[in-house]
Amino acid sequence: MANAIPLSKGLVERGWDVIEGRTAPVDPRDAATVILLRDDRVGDGAGGSAGAGVLAYMLRRAASMAFAPGAYVFPGGGVDPRDRDREVGWAGPSPREWGETLNAEPAAARALVCAAVRETFEESGVLLAGPTSDSVVDDTRDDSWEADRQALLDRSQSLAEFLQRRGLVLRSDLLRPWARWVTPVIEPRRYDTRFFVAAMPAGQRTRDVGGEADTVAWVRPAEALAAWRAREMMLLPPTAVTLNEVGACGSVGASLDADRTGAMAPRMPGIDKVGDKLWLTAPEGVDYPL
């Protein structure tokens, strides 16, 4: 069956319960995820030359996580109520402009962009913000930045409070919209997730921040997909599709400049019954890289 995706064993029973009406689908929660990119470079260190493609930053979710344990994912997570704070320092396209792009009300668009920036910092140490509208912080690895990251994680400070105290503005212009994926109706935890791409800021470095992830890595999309096909790496369908799409761009610049017109329409895998089996099916028009 073309573009059919096997269900995990744990979803089969619930899948039948939802399909046959014994269990109601869960309402999806707004979420954001960011594909951090840097150009792959041929050669050794800074002397290398660009041209070998693109690298994407990924985390492997710890085995203890309730959602997608063991899966390689991009930094991201659910929208926090305080991501809607109107007092957040802001540079770049406005929440109204982002709302038009993300098919969302301005307040919801603000929250999605804030969640994207906050989650990226929480899960990689990379901060898409700067002291001015045309600058970005150049290093976030000392103990004071780590204290701020922990305060965001435990929700003792909001993103707006963090940026205000640091004298920073969120750089919404460093993000580009990529796609919108909705978790299938049979999942017990569902998300309506906007995917963004962003270039790794010059001077900053990702770091292994622990917590929800037990491994982090910069991956070549083609190699990650090959490992996934060989069952050496676990990828969720939206992640596999996104790696395939970004890898096809060939560079960070091409990814940022890609025409994503229409790509923000919701993509949700469907469910097909074939005899006594259930299969996920890729959304129409999506090239699922089996």
Secondary structure, 3 states (H helix, E strand, C coil): CCCEEECCHHHHHHHHHHHCCCCCCCCCEEEEEEEEEEEEEECCHHHCEEEEEEEEEEEEECCCCCCCCCEEECCEEECCHHHHCCCCCEECCCHHHHHHHHCCCHHHHHHHHHHHHHHHHHHHCCCCEECCCCCCCCCCCCHHHHHHHHHHHCCCCCHHHHHHHHCCEEEHHHCEEEEEEECCCCCCCCEEEEEEEEECCCCCCCCCCCCCEEEEEEECHHHHHHHHHCCCCEECHHHHHHHHHHHHHCCHHHHHHCCCCCCCCCECCEEEEECCEEEEECCCCCCCCC
